Structure formats: C-alpha cells, structure tokens
Amino acid sequence: MQIKVIEYGLPRGTLLNVNIPNYPEEQIAGILLTEQSKSKWDDIYEKRTDPFGKNYYWLTGKLVEVENENLSDQIAIKNKFVSVTPIHFDLTDYDTFRKMKSWGIEKDLNI
C-alpha cells in the first residue's frame, strides 16, 4: 500500500486512518479499503482524583453500533482486517454553505 500511496499521492488535506485489529499477525485476514463507520460513543464522564487530591474527569463510554455496513472500518476490524479509510479534516459542508450565502444571514447578524 505504501508504494501505491507514494505513486498516486493523496489530495491536499486527505489522510489515511489505519486501524489494526488486536490479533497476532498470522491471524490478520488482510487489508480493506473502508468507509468511516456511522457508530457513535455513549459518553460517560468518570470523576477521578489525581495524586495531589485534585478532581478531574475521565471520558469513557460504550460504543453504540448504528450500522452494519460491509465496507465500514468497524466491520473490517471485527472480521480481523486492517482498515484503511481516507479521511479529510475540512468538515465544512460546502453545498449548504453556498445555499446559506444566498439567505443573507450575515446582514441579519450584523448588530
């Protein structure tokens, strides 16, 4: 895979999220190109105390499976595959952005 990524490159702002299942190497079934799972975490914050007596909160929780898509990273890992998901960090919804520009809300927000 490394050679292909170097050969073809990735678009600017794209990175690869690689998940490796926790099994011995000989039990790994292979590598799959996957989509990001739609599952979510049911967050729980545990109150804890550090060695100096100060309180802090530890984020933990339980994974809530929302889907069962064959191409998802979560399903790949469950089936002992390494999951490779191309992701990007620009979360802007550009279609909605363009639509909202025509609404004139910037004028409404200028106080």
C-alpha positions as CSV (number, residue, x, y, z in Angstrom):
1,M,0.0,0.0,0.0
2,Q,2.8,2.4,0.8
3,I,4.2,2.2,-2.7
4,K,0.7,3.0,-4.2
5,V,0.2,6.0,-1.9
6,I,3.6,7.4,-2.9
7,E,3.0,6.6,-6.6
8,Y,-0.5,8.1,-6.8
9,G,-0.4,10.6,-3.9
10,L,-3.3,11.9,-1.9
11,P,-5.3,15.1,-2.3
12,R,-4.3,18.0,-0.1
13,G,-5.8,17.7,3.3
14,T,-6.5,14.0,3.0
15,L,-5.0,11.5,5.4
16,L,-5.4,7.8,6.0
17,N,-7.0,6.5,9.1
18,V,-5.5,3.0,9.6
19,N,-6.9,0.6,12.2
20,I,-5.1,-2.6,13.0
21,P,-7.1,-5.4,14.8
22,N,-5.6,-6.7,18.1
23,Y,-4.7,-10.1,16.9
24,P,-1.4,-11.9,16.2
25,E,-0.1,-11.0,12.7
26,E,-0.7,-14.5,11.4
27,Q,-4.4,-14.1,12.2
28,I,-4.9,-10.8,10.3
29,A,-7.2,-11.5,7.3
30,G,-5.8,-8.8,5.1
31,I,-6.2,-5.1,4.3
32,L,-9.5,-3.5,3.3
33,L,-10.2,0.0,2.0
34,T,-13.1,1.1,4.2
35,E,-15.6,3.9,4.9
36,Q,-15.9,5.6,8.3
37,S,-18.4,3.8,10.5
38,K,-21.5,5.7,11.5
39,S,-21.4,4.2,15.0
40,K,-21.1,6.6,18.0
41,W,-20.0,6.6,21.6
42,D,-22.4,6.8,24.5
43,D,-20.1,9.1,26.6
44,I,-19.7,8.7,30.3
45,Y,-17.5,11.1,32.4
46,E,-16.0,9.5,35.4
47,K,-14.9,11.8,38.3
48,R,-11.5,10.8,39.4
49,T,-8.9,12.3,41.8
50,D,-5.2,12.8,40.9
51,P,-2.4,12.1,43.3
52,F,-2.5,15.7,44.5
53,G,-6.1,15.5,45.6
54,K,-7.5,17.4,42.6
55,N,-10.6,16.2,40.8
56,Y,-10.6,15.6,37.1
57,Y,-13.0,13.9,34.7
58,W,-12.1,10.9,32.5
59,L,-14.0,10.4,29.3
60,T,-15.1,6.8,28.8
61,G,-18.2,5.2,27.4
62,K,-19.7,2.4,25.3
63,L,-19.6,2.0,21.6
64,V,-23.1,2.0,20.1
65,E,-23.2,0.3,16.7
66,V,-25.6,2.2,14.4
67,E,-24.9,0.3,11.2
68,N,-23.7,-3.0,9.9
69,E,-22.3,-1.9,6.5
70,N,-19.8,-4.3,5.0
71,L,-17.5,-1.5,3.9
72,S,-17.2,0.2,7.3
73,D,-13.9,0.3,9.3
74,Q,-15.7,-1.1,12.3
75,I,-16.9,-4.3,10.5
76,A,-13.4,-4.8,8.9
77,I,-11.8,-4.7,12.3
78,K,-14.3,-7.2,13.7
79,N,-13.5,-9.5,10.9
80,K,-9.7,-9.3,11.5
81,F,-8.9,-7.0,8.6
82,V,-6.7,-3.9,8.7
83,S,-8.9,-1.0,7.9
84,V,-7.7,1.9,5.7
85,T,-10.1,4.8,5.5
86,P,-9.2,8.0,3.5
87,I,-10.5,11.0,5.6
88,H,-10.1,14.7,5.5
89,F,-10.2,17.3,8.2
90,D,-12.2,20.0,6.5
91,L,-15.7,19.5,7.8
92,T,-17.3,22.4,6.0
93,D,-20.5,21.4,4.1
94,Y,-19.8,23.5,1.0
95,D,-23.2,22.8,-0.6
96,T,-25.0,24.1,2.4
97,F,-22.5,27.0,2.7
98,R,-23.3,28.2,-0.8
99,K,-27.1,27.9,-0.2
100,M,-26.8,29.8,3.1
101,K,-24.8,32.6,1.5
102,S,-27.9,33.5,-0.6
103,W,-30.1,33.7,2.6
104,G,-28.3,37.0,3.7
105,I,-27.9,35.9,7.3
106,E,-24.7,37.9,7.5
107,K,-26.7,41.1,7.2
108,D,-29.1,39.7,9.9
109,L,-26.2,39.0,12.3
110,N,-24.6,42.5,12.0
111,I,-25.8,44.2,15.1
